[in-house]
Amino acid sequence: MANAEIKARTKQQLLEALLHLLNNKRLNDISVSELVRKAGVSRSAFYRNYHYIDEILIEHANNIFHDFFQNKIINQSPVNWQQASLYTYRVIRENESFLRQLFINGKSGIWFNASVSEGSPFYKNKLGRPVSDEKLIFLTGGIMALGLEWLGKGNKQSINDVANIINPQIRAILGDKKTATSN
């Protein structure tokens, strides 16, 4: 097996083990020793890939949003904000357990920062201009708050209903006049 494959497999084992441990423990109560034991890898394998446990969560959140912005909606031209809103809440639903664990452990900033950092180049590309950090932070905060409320109520509203709530706000906040009247 090539080094890249070994590294990827080790990272996946660490992520899976950490997510499993988080089902029963708080992040601050999980040691590197316990994590590597659960993952079936050595401490040195952990330290070859990460400096601290939080980096696993950061990398996972960045991967989620990179996939979302680069693979799910990047090819839409012009951006269909309704479809983008639907994808957003699918990502939230698909990653519900991970998102909840971040919030329980006081690490919601990981999700938030990944969304802003991966979203910034996407919005610049699609709108043809940069979007201010303030607008991205406001937009991300609103989407996260609505998503958590939705999850907290057991996903009773359909993804379409939730997307319809946020879609006009996304367009207004981003000032996308090209698609402001289209779905």
C-alpha positions in Angstrom: 0.0 0.0 0.0 1.3 3.4 -0.9 2.1 6.0 1.8 -0.8 8.2 0.7 -3.2 5.3 1.0 -1.8 4.5 4.5 -2.1 8.1 5.6 -5.7 8.3 4.3 -6.6 5.1 6.0 -5.0 6.2 9.3 -6.9 9.5 9.2 -10.2 7.7 8.4 -9.6 5.3 11.3 -8.9 8.2 13.7 -12.0 10.1 12.5 -14.3 7.1 12.9 -12.8 6.3 16.3 -13.2 9.9 17.5 -16.8 10.1 16.3 -17.6 6.9 18.0 -16.0 8.0 21.3 -17.9 11.3 21.1 -21.1 9.4 21.4 -20.2 8.5 25.0 -17.7 11.1 26.1 -17.0 14.8 26.0 -14.1 15.8 23.7 -12.0 17.1 26.7 -12.3 13.6 28.3 -10.8 11.8 25.3 -7.0 11.3 25.4 -4.8 10.6 22.5 -4.0 7.2 24.0 -7.6 6.3 24.2 -8.2 7.5 20.6 -5.4 5.6 19.1 -6.3 2.5 21.0 -9.9 2.7 19.6 -8.6 3.5 16.1 -6.1 0.7 16.1 -3.2 2.9 15.2 0.0 4.0 17.0 0.5 7.3 18.8 3.2 8.1 16.3 0.7 7.6 13.5 -1.5 10.1 15.2 1.3 12.6 15.6 2.4 12.2 12.0 -1.0 13.5 11.0 -2.2 15.8 13.7 -0.8 17.9 16.6 -4.0 17.7 18.7 -7.4 15.9 18.6 -9.4 19.0 17.5 -7.5 19.0 14.2 -9.4 15.8 13.2 -12.7 17.6 13.7 -11.4 20.7 11.8 -10.2 18.6 8.9 -13.5 16.7 8.8 -15.6 19.9 8.8 -13.3 21.4 6.1 -13.8 18.3 3.9 -17.6 18.4 4.3 -17.7 22.1 3.2 -15.1 21.7 0.5 -17.1 18.8 -1.0 -20.3 20.9 -0.7 -19.0 24.0 -2.3 -16.7 22.4 -4.9 -18.7 19.4 -5.9 -22.4 20.0 -5.1 -23.1 23.5 -6.3 -20.0 24.8 -8.0 -21.2 23.9 -11.5 -24.5 25.8 -11.2 -24.3 28.8 -13.5 -26.0 31.1 -12.6 -26.4 29.9 -9.0 -29.8 28.4 -8.3 -30.2 29.7 -4.7 -33.2 27.4 -4.1 -31.1 24.4 -5.0 -28.1 25.7 -3.0 -30.4 26.1 0.0 -31.7 22.6 -0.4 -28.1 21.2 -0.6 -27.2 23.3 2.5 -29.9 21.6 4.7 -29.1 18.2 3.2 -25.5 18.7 4.4 -26.8 19.7 7.8 -29.1 16.6 8.0 -26.5 14.2 6.7 -24.0 15.5 9.3 -26.4 15.9 12.1 -24.5 13.7 14.6 -21.2 15.4 13.9 -22.8 18.9 14.1 -24.5 18.0 17.4 -21.2 16.7 18.8 -19.4 20.0 17.9 -22.1 22.0 19.7 -22.2 19.7 22.7 -18.4 20.0 23.0 -18.3 23.8 22.5 -16.7 23.5 19.1 -19.4 25.0 16.9 -16.7 27.4 15.7 -15.1 24.5 13.7 -18.3 24.1 11.6 -18.7 27.8 11.4 -15.1 28.5 10.3 -15.2 25.7 7.7 -18.3 27.1 6.2 -17.0 30.6 6.0 -13.5 29.7 4.7 -14.8 27.3 2.0 -17.7 29.5 1.1 -15.7 32.6 0.5 -14.0 31.6 -2.7 -17.2 30.0 -4.0 -19.3 33.1 -3.5 -16.5 35.3 -5.1 -16.4 32.9 -8.1 -20.2 32.8 -8.5 -21.0 36.4 -7.9 -17.9 37.8 -9.6 -16.9 39.8 -6.6 -15.8 39.1 -3.0 -18.4 38.9 -0.3 -17.5 40.7 2.9 -16.5 38.6 5.9 -19.3 40.2 7.8 -21.9 39.1 5.3 -20.5 35.6 5.2 -20.5 35.4 9.0 -24.0 36.7 9.3 -25.2 34.3 6.6 -23.5 31.3 8.1 -24.7 32.1 11.6 -28.3 32.3 10.3 -28.1 29.1 8.4 -26.5 27.3 11.4 -29.1 28.7 13.8 -32.0 27.7 11.6 -30.4 24.3 10.9 -29.9 23.6 14.6 -33.5 24.6 15.4 -34.7 22.4 12.6 -32.7 19.4 13.9 -33.8 20.1 17.4 -37.4 19.8 16.4 -36.7 16.4 14.8 -36.6 17.6 11.1 -40.4 17.9 11.1 -40.4 20.4 8.3 -39.3 19.2 4.9 -35.9 20.3 3.5 -37.9 22.3 0.9 -39.8 24.2 3.6 -36.5 25.1 5.4 -34.8 26.1 2.2 -37.8 28.3 1.3 -37.3 30.1 4.6 -33.6 30.9 4.1 -33.5 31.2 0.2 -34.7 34.9 0.0 -32.3 35.9 2.8 -29.3 34.3 1.1 -30.0 36.3 -2.1 -30.6 39.5 -0.2 -27.6 39.2 2.0 -25.3 38.4 -0.9 -26.9 41.0 -3.1 -27.1 38.7 -6.0 -29.2 40.8 -8.4 -28.6 38.4 -11.3 -30.7 35.7 -9.6 -32.7 37.8 -7.1 -35.9 37.1 -8.9 -35.3 33.5 -10.0 -35.4 30.4 -8.0 
